[in-house]
Structure formats: structure tokens, C-alpha cells
Amino acid sequence: MTKVLVLYYSSYGHIEAMAYEIARGVQDAGATATIKRVPELVPDHVAQRAGYKLDQGAEIAAVAELPDYDAIVFGTPTRFGNMASQMKNFLDQCGGLWFENKLVGKVGSVFTSTGSQHGGQESTILSVHTALLHLGMVVVGLPYSFKGQMRMDEITGGSPYGAATLADDGSGGNRQPSANELAGARFQGRHVAEIARALAAARLKEAA
């Protein structure tokens, strides 16, 4: 069975919520979804003072386990139009996997959360794509067959690069992922799993 890892970092729970929806999409495709997160780098007392969501139930991932999966979907909030340092730190530890070509041919995909419509949704995802391409992964986005990203009747995250949500309601308040944004995440999870399954089947056929 196709195995997909949903690997995320979330400070306030927005990416965490999207990660679980990505996993539902993976399961819709008949694949196995595992949800894990990267380690927090912020000291506990600082995270508590900032109101970070510290009760996330997902286990901490290890770099060494990444080759065990057919696909990895990475979730990270934006930091000045780039991936969060927690995700960057994790990816920076993949040198050994890069050296041994352990992730070559695996499917990689990305989703994100920004504080505003123009807060770096596309550039953040692209910053992760760069690392995935160096690792030899096959990059998959959110195709326009998900029509929700074309909506003009409401403010919504999402682009061809990947699913996204907006974390600020415009007045500094906490906005949770909308139904449309969650639908985009679920669509992306299913799309990734279907492509990963097709690639794995092709490799098996070639080996035979």
C-alpha cells in the first residue's frame, strides 16, 4: 500500500488542522497516511508567552525515516515569505539522504498558512520546493482541477503551488481554515497519493 507522510510545523494550530485534512485526502485515495511534526526550536517559556499551541498530538519525526514513505507532504507557516525555521532546520539535516539519493523519485508536496492574502503563500511553498528538488523529489502542487482556488466570492487561500489558509481575520484576530481551504488540502492529499501510487507501480513493473 502507498505510504504518505504528512510532515508539518504549526505554531498556532492552523497548519495542524490542514495537515489532518491532507491526511484525509490521502486516505480517500486508499493510501496510508502518517502525520508527524518537526521539533520545536522555540524555548517552552517563550512559546507559552506567545500563545503557541503546545498540545499537538502528532509524534516528532526523525530524518532517517523519510525514505520509508512513497510521498511526503510538508506543511509550514510563512516567515517573511519563507518557510519557518523549524522546517528549514529539519530539512537541513537531510544531507545524508541527499548524498545517498534516498529521496530521489519520491513525491514531495507543500501546503502553508499566512497571516494575510499576500503574506507569502506562493513564495513560502516555492522555498520548500527548492529543497525538495535538490533532494530529487517529484514536486506535486494543487492543480486547477480543484476549482475552489478559482473562487472570487470569498477570501481564500490556495494556489497551483499548494493548499493554503489565512490565519488572520484582518483585524489581528485568529481565523481558522475555511471549508474551502480544508477542501483544497483534502484534494491535494488525494492527488499526491494517487501520483505516488502510480509512480510506485511503475517502478515495480520496471523491476519485474
FENVEN-V597443 format. One record per helix or strand of 3 or more residues. SS is the DSSP state (~ for helix, > for strand). FROM is the first residue (numbers start at 1). TO is the last residue. Records with the same first field share a line. If there is no record, write none. Layout:
SS = FROM-TO ; FROM-TO
//
This chain:
> = 3-8 ; 32-37 ; 71-79 ; 107-114 ; 138-140 ; 164-166
~ = 14-28 ; 44-50 ; 63-68 ; 85-91 ; 95-99 ; 121-134 ; 147-150 ; 179-207
//
